[in-house]
Amino acid sequence: MSVRMDRENYDFLHEITKEEGSDLSKAVRDMVTRGRILLAVERYKKGEASLGGAAELAGVPVGQMMAILVEFGVESRLEKEDYLQGFRTCRGSGNHFPLQPSGVG
């Protein structure tokens, strides 16, 4: 696959690769990943994506998306009823939630 970009962006990525001791392909992949996360945060903030939708857009699990939103200072739009509905859905699917993770104490 090849990607076309302007000289300024190429120079920027080239500098990043030198600083991090990596290659251009890795720098481009990292930037795409970061861009996906920023787009997901933006859409969630605007109400254009649900938590699950934002997680899918960012390419991360919902729990990680929640942590990312906290890092960005984005308040949750989940209401108590949303949480309870999700919990009921998980319980109804036969999933069991121990009080402690297995192997703990």
C-alpha positions in Angstrom: 0.0 0.0 0.0 1.2 3.5 -0.7 0.1 6.8 0.8 0.5 10.2 -0.7 1.0 13.2 1.6 2.3 16.7 1.4 5.9 17.4 2.2 5.2 19.1 5.6 3.5 16.0 6.9 6.2 13.7 5.5 8.9 15.8 7.2 6.9 15.7 10.4 6.6 11.9 10.3 10.2 11.5 9.3 11.2 13.5 12.5 9.0 11.3 14.6 10.7 8.2 13.3 14.1 9.6 14.1 13.1 10.6 17.6 11.5 7.2 18.3 14.0 5.1 16.4 11.2 3.5 14.3 10.3 3.4 10.7 7.9 5.5 8.6 5.3 2.7 8.4 5.1 2.4 12.1 4.7 6.2 12.5 1.9 6.2 10.0 0.1 3.3 11.8 0.5 5.1 15.1 -0.9 8.3 13.7 -3.9 6.5 12.2 -4.5 4.8 15.6 -4.3 8.2 17.4 -6.6 9.7 14.8 -9.2 7.0 15.3 -9.2 7.6 19.0 -9.5 11.4 18.6 -12.4 11.0 16.1 -14.1 8.6 18.5 -13.7 11.0 21.4 -15.0 13.9 19.3 -18.1 12.0 18.1 -18.9 10.8 21.6 -18.6 14.3 22.9 -21.0 15.6 20.2 -23.5 12.8 20.9 -22.8 11.4 17.4 -21.6 8.0 18.8 -22.6 5.9 21.7 -19.9 4.5 24.0 -19.9 1.2 22.1 -19.9 3.1 18.8 -17.0 5.2 19.9 -15.1 2.1 21.1 -15.6 0.4 17.8 -14.5 3.5 15.9 -11.4 3.7 18.0 -10.7 0.0 17.7 -10.6 -0.6 21.4 -12.7 -2.4 24.0 -15.5 -0.5 25.7 -13.7 -0.5 29.0 -10.6 1.0 27.4 -12.7 3.6 25.7 -14.2 4.6 29.0 -10.6 5.2 30.3 -9.7 7.2 27.2 -12.7 9.4 27.7 -11.7 10.0 31.3 -8.2 10.9 30.2 -9.7 13.5 27.8 -11.9 14.9 30.5 -15.1 13.8 28.7 -18.1 13.3 31.0 -20.0 10.1 30.7 -23.4 10.4 29.0 -24.5 7.1 30.6 -27.5 7.4 32.8 -28.2 5.0 35.7 -30.9 3.2 33.6 -28.4 2.7 30.8 -26.0 1.0 33.2 -28.7 -1.1 34.7 -30.0 -2.2 31.3 -26.5 -3.3 30.3 -26.1 -5.2 33.6 -29.4 -6.9 33.0 -28.4 -7.8 29.5 -25.2 -9.3 30.6 -26.9 -11.3 33.4 -29.5 -12.5 31.0 -26.8 -13.9 28.7 -25.6 -16.3 31.4 -22.5 -14.3 32.3 -21.6 -14.5 36.0 -19.8 -11.7 37.7 -17.9 -12.9 40.8 -17.3 -10.4 43.5 -13.5 -11.1 43.2 -11.5 -12.1 40.2 -10.7 -15.8 40.2 -7.4 -16.6 42.0 -7.7 -13.6 44.3 -7.8 -14.3 47.8 
